């Protein structure tokens, strides 16, 4: 251990002695901080420990080159629940989300499909390619919204245990059954099909134009180790569709100051109510004695005692690395090992000395202030997925490109810009072996080459670049295999099966040990719901009130 860390540990030990905390939260990502905020506001004395020297997990802003601020991992905001923002007073602590409108999918023949938040403008743009697809858009929007109305109220509710006879579980099952029965026979069938079908098949039922289908299919593959023709990807589209910004459902935006602004506001809210955050404190083990947790052991041997521990790490990292195997049932361990957590994403962050030009777009187009995509057919997406299946990064990847500085000038010097590139597909291993620095650089070059095909002179504008493969995401953020959702969002890994049957209510086989990360219901994205829901269950177990927590609502 470095001398500075040893001195820090000694100073900490002398400061707190043998203090026993009410709760320790492992990991200062957004779900961990949401959980800690709610527990602290309920009167618990909470400590958050974070292995890095900064907070945020995957929702972080960092300056890696002078004058520029990167959203290193997550990059746009929509899914974060407004109920949590209100409960924790996050705008008071500086959180501002700037809604964006527009976007574009570039086609290989030099044209583009524009995206607009206004439904009628979007419809007119579709008519430029196909009048039939423009007519179908109304039906598509209606059907997807219906699915959102069904699933959104479940986000802020604990998934019921269908094998339990507890009154709460029975009540939740009745609630779920009534919602389903209220759909009507035809809509019931449509819902079951939707949850299990591929995004490609779903879109084929509405649209005929390749670029229009590609425009919608992208939301079915982001962060998922599945292709657009894989069953289950239609639900992934829904997962991305049901966010909101300032009450506008389906809207997306930039957190002013980068995604780290969300976790900074959470940290400030937590500290304002008396909470404690300790960085540079990596957990080596969760202490368990007699079937119950007693605290944690940090790398270096320091023990910190607590009455309960909440892990924001993913389910595999928590139970296969931090808890001794002998403390867990065999069937639980087997199910945890079988939980699918295959990384499929990479990230390239780029500092630019000027705004890139895209000749296909009109000058000063509003499309530049939102998502830019270069994959104009579902078939190209599927071929990119074929590369991933073979253990290679995609030769023709799907990119989700945004330039936040078009709306948020705080992230770059005047006249300069920050570009964020989310990349599908990027395997956790390269043809079965570990990533090398040379592989990482070649992967980054593939991304730059695709952008340069649509933006002449793009390379000459690059000031600095950060390339992140699943290797970097796992090493720095702690995401197993680089999976950004802490587990795939397929039907068999949702609701009472997430992360494993019998343990979908944020508890674990170890007394006093809970999990609150995206491996739990309702899943990944910068949503905050897993952290909030886990806090509610912890407070129920402690027989504490949850009046300070907004209830889930049945409307969208």
N, C-alpha and C positions, 0 to 999 in steps of 0.2 A: 504494500500500500504506500502511495506517495506520502512524504513527511507532512505535507499540508493537509492531506485528508486525515492522517492520524491525529494531528493537532486539533482539527475540527471535531473529530469524534470525541476526543478527550474533553474538549470544551463543552460539547453538548452533554456528555455524560455527567459532567460536573454541574451543569445547569439544571437538568431535570431529575438527576438522581435516579431513583427507582420508580419514578412516576408511572402509574397505570392509566393509560388513556381510555376513554369510553370507546373510541373507535379509531382504527388506523385504516386509511384508504391507500391502497397500493397503486400508484400511477396517477400523475396529474394531467391526464388527458381530459377531454371535455366531459365524458361520462363520469369519471372519477370525481371531478370538481363539482359537477351537478349534484352527485350523491352526497359529497361532503357538505355542500351548502345547505341542503335540506336537513341533514342530520344535525349540523351545528345550529341551525335556526330552531330545531326542536329541543335544544337545551343540552345536547351532548357536547363533550369536549373532544374535538376531532383533530387528528394529525394526518396530513397527506404527505406521503414520501414519494419522491421522484428520482429515478436513477440519473437522469441528465441534469446538467447545470441550469437548465431552463425548463419552464413548464409548457404544457400544451399538447404533448403527444403528437398526433397527426394533425391537430388544428393549431398550427404554430406559424409565426412570422419570424424570419431570421434575416439578418443582414450579412451576406457572405462576400459582398464586394462594395466598396465605398459608394454611399448615396442610394443604393437600391435595397428594397425590402422584398423578400420572397415569401409567398405562401408556399412553403416547401412541399407539403403533402396535399391535404385537402385544399380546395382553391375557390369554390363558390358556395354560397349559403342559400338554403331554402328549407331544408328539412328540419332545422332547429325549431323546436316547438314553441309557439308564441306564449303558451301557458307558463312555460319555464322562464321565458324572458321576463314576463310580468311578475311572477312569484319572487324571483331573485333580483329584481330591479336592475337588470343589466343595462338598459339605456342610461340609468343614473351613473353607472360606472364606465360610460364611454362607448358602449356598443352602438354602432350605427350601421345599418344594412342599406346599401344603395341598390335599388332595383334596376335591372337592365332590361332593355327591350331589343329585340332583333336577333341577329345571327344569320349564318349563311352556310349552305353546303355547296362547295365548288364542284363543278362537273369537269370531266376530262376533256370535253369539247370547248372549254372556255366560257361556259355560261355559269350560272349559279341559281340556287333556290334560296330566296330570302325567307327569314323567319320573323314574324311580328307577334307581339303579345296581343294586339288587337285581333279578335277572331275574324272579323270581316276583311281586314287587310290581308290576313293570312290566307283566307279563302280565295281572295282575288289573285294572290300570287300562285296558288295551286292551279287556278284556272288558266294561267299562262302556259302550264304544261299539260293539263288535262281537265276539261270541263266535268267529266265524270268524277274525277278525284276531288274536285272542288265541292261537288254535291255530296260526295261520301264523307267529307270532312265533318259536316254537321253530325252525321250519324256516329262517326268515330268518337268525336268529342263527347257526345251524349253517353255512349256506352262506357268509355273510360271513366267519366265522371261518376257514373253509377257504381262502378267498382271501387272508386275512391270513397264514395259515401259508405260503402259496406265496410271497408277495412280501416279507414282512418280512426274511427272511435276506439278501435282495438289497440291502437298504438300506446295509449296511456292507461291501459288496463293490464293487470297481471293475467297471463294466460291461465285458464283453469286446468286442473289436473283431472282428466276424464276418468281416472281410476279411483278418485277420492270421493268419500261420502261427507266431506266437510260442508257445512251450509254455504260457505262462500264459494267453494268450487261448484257446487250444485247450482247456486244462483248465477254464476258466470256462464255455466253451460246452458242454462235456461235462457239467459240474455242472448247468447250466441245463436241458440236455436231459433229464438223469436225473430232475430234480425234476418236469419237465413230464410225462415218461413215467410217473412214479410216480402220477400223478393217476388213471389209468384213462380209458377212452375217453369215458365220459359226462362226467366231471369236466373232461377236456380241452376238450370242446365248450363246457361251461358257462363255463370260464375265458376262452376266446376271445370268447364272447358278452359276458361281463361287462366285459372291457376295452374293448369297442367300443360298448356300448349306452348309452342314456340312463338317467339315474337314474329318470326317470318310468316308462319301460318296465320297468325292473328291479323297481320297487316294485309295479307293476301285477300282477306274477306272484305276489305274496304277499298284498296287502292290498286291501280294498275301501273303506275309510273315508278321506275326504279329509284330515282332520286328522292321522291316523296316517301317511299317506303324506307329508304336508307335514313332519311331525316328523323323518322320515328324509331327505327330499330336501334339506334345508338343507345337509347336509354335502357334497352333490354340487355345490353352486354357490359356496360360499364362496371368494372370491379368484379366481374364474374368469369369463372373458368369454364364458360360455355360459349358456344357460337350462336348466332341469331337463328339457326335452324334447330337448336337443341330444345327439347321439351323443358318447360319451366321458365323460359326467359320472358314470357309475356308478363309474369308477375314482377320481374325485376323492373320492367318499364313502369309499372304502377308504383313501385317503391320510390322511384325518382319523380313521379308525377304529382304526388300528394303533398308536397311542401307548400309553403306560402311565404310571401314577403309583404308586410304591411296589410295583411288581410286579403291579398290577391292570391288565390289558390293556383298552384302550378307555376308561380313566378320564381325566378332565381335572381340573385344579386351578389354583390361584393361586400364583404365586411370591410368597412373603412379602416385602413391600416393592416389589411391582410387577415387571414383566418385566425391568427394569433390574437386578434382583438376580442374574439369570443372567449378564449380561455383567460385572457388578461382580465376581462370584465368579471368572469366567474371567480377568479382568484381574489380580486378586489372585494367582491361581494362576500366571499367566504371570510376573508381577513377582517372585514368590517364588523362581522358578528362574533369575532373572537377566535376564528380558526387559525391553525398553524400549518404552514407549508415548509417542508424541508427538501431542498434539492441536493443533487450529488449524493443521494442515499439509495443505492441499489439494494433491493431485497434479494437475499440469497435463499432464505427459507421462511416459510410460515410455520411458526411453532405450534405443535399439536401435542397435547398430553391428555390421556384418558378420553380420547374421542372429541376433545374440544380445543379450539384455538386459544393460545395464551399470548399471542403477539407475533413479532417477526424478528428475524436475524438479518442484519445487513451484511453485505460483503465486507469482510474485515473482522466479523465476529460480534459486533455490538448487538445486544438484545434490547428490544423496545416492547414493553408489555402493553396489552390492550384487552378489554373485555370482548371485543369483537373485531374482526378484520374483514375488510371489503376489498376484493381484488378487481381492479379495472383492467388487468391483463386478460388476454384471451383465454379460453377454457383450457387449451392444451398447455400453454405456458403456466397457468395457475396450478393445474393438477398433475402435470407430468414433470414439472421442473421445480416448483416451489413447495409442494407438499410431498412428504415421503410416501412412497407407494404402499407401505404397510398400513397406513392410516385410512386407506380407501377401499371400498368393496371391489372385488374383481370385475363384476359386471359393469360397474360405473366406469372403471378404468378402460375396459374394452370399448365401451361406447364413446368415451372421450377420444380414444385413439382412432376410432372410425369416423369421427366428426370431420367432414370434408372442409379443408382449409387450404385450397390450392391457389397460390398467388398467380395473378394473370396480368398485373398492371405495372407500369413504370411511370416515371415522371421526369420531365426535363424542364428546368427553370432557366430563363434566358433574360439577361440584361441587354437592352438595345439602346444604341446611341440616337436613334430616331424612330419615328413611326414607320413600320413596314408598309409597303405598297402592294395592293392586290389589284392588278389591272382589270380583273373581271368585274369588280365592284365600282359603282360611281364614286367620285371623290366625296369625302366626308360622309359616306354612307353610315346610317345608324347600325348597320349590320356589324361594323367593326367594333361596336361596344358590347358585344356578347360573344356567344360560342361560334367558332369557325371550324368547319369540318371539310375534309378532303376525300372522304370515302363516299362515293355516289351510288353505290348499289349494295344490296344485301349479299350478293355473291362475293363481292370484294371483302366484305367483313368475314364471311365464312372461310375464304381462302386465308385470311390473316389468322383465323383460329386454327386452320390446318397446320400452320407453322408452329403454333404453340403446342399442339398435340405431338408434334415431332420433336419437341424440346428446343425449338429455336425461337428467337424473337421474330416478330413478323417482318418480312421483307417489305411489305406494303401495309404498314400498320394503320389502325384507326386512331386518329388524333382528335382530342377535344381541346381546342386551343382558345384561350381567352387572353385579353390584354387589359387587366384591371385598371391600369393607369389611364385609360381613356375616360374613366369616370372617377377614379381615386388618385389624384396627383401626389398623395403623400408617400407613395411607394417608389418614386424615382425622382431624380433631379429634373428641373424644368426642361421640357423638350425631349426628354428621354422616356423610355418605357420598359415595363416589366411584362414578359410574356410567360404564361404558364401552359405547359403542354402535358396533358394526361394521355397515356399511351396504352392501347390494347393491341397486341397481346405480348406479354413479357413473362417467360416461364421462371419459376423459382430456381431451377437448375438448367444449365445449358447442355443439352444432350446427355443428361445424367451426371454431369460434373458441376462443381462449384463455379460461380461466376469469377472471372478475373477482371483486372482493371482494363485490359485490352478489350475484353468482351463488352464491358460497360461503355467504353469509348466508341466502339463500333455500333452499338445500339444507339447511342446519341447521334452518331452520324446518319443513321437511317432516318431518324426523326427530322434532322435538319434538311436532309435531301428532299424529303417529301414537301416540307414547307417551301423550300427554294423553288420547287417546280411551279408553284403558284404565285410566288413573290420574288420577282427579279431583284437581285442585289441584297437579298436577305442576309447572306453570310457576312457581307461587309459591314452590316449594322451590329453584329454581335460583339458585346463588350466582355461578357462573362457568361458562363454556362455551368449549371449544376445538373448532373445526370444521376438519377436514382432508379436502381433496379430493385427487385425483391430482396436482394442481398442487403442493400442499404436500408430498406424499409424495416427489415427484421432486426438488423444490428442496432439501429438508432432508435426506432420507434417501438420495437418489441413486437411487431406484427408477424406471427408465425407464417413462414413462407411468403411474407409480403402481402398477405391477403388483407385488403383494406377494409373489408366488412367483418373481420374476425370470424369468418365462416361463410360458406356460400348460402345465398338466399333462395334455396330451392324448397319446394313444397314439403319435402320430408325433413327439412331443418327449420321449420317455422312454428309459431305458436307453441303448443305444449311439447313439441319435439326439439325446441331450441334452448339449450344446446343438446340435451339428451332427455329422453322420456323419464319422468319422475323427478327431474331437477330443473324444471323450466320456470320456477318461481323465485329465482335469484338465491336460493339456499343451496347448500352442498351437503354431502354426507358427514362433514365435520361440523359439530356444533359451534355456532358463533362465527363461521366462515361463510361469507356471501360473495357473489360475483355480480358485477354491474356493468360490464363492458358490452361491446357490440356482439359478442357471442351469444348474448341472451336476447329474449324477445324485447322489441320487435326487429332488432337487427342493426345493420351498419348505416353509415352516413353520419354527418355531424347533426345528430337529432336530439340527443340528450335524454330521450325517453327511457332507455335502459337504466341510466343512472337515477332518474327520478322514480321509476317504478320500483327499483331495488330499495331505495330509501323508504318508500311507503311500506314495503314488506318488513323491513328491519324495524321500523317504528311500531308496526302492528305487533311484532314479536315482543317488543319491549313494553307494549301496552302504553305507548305514547300517542298523543293526538296527532292527526295529520291535517288539522284545520288550515295550516299555512300552505297547503298544497292545493292548487286548483284542480278540480275534478275533470275527468275526461268528458267531452261533449259529444253529443250524437249528431252533430251537423258538420257539414263541410262548406 
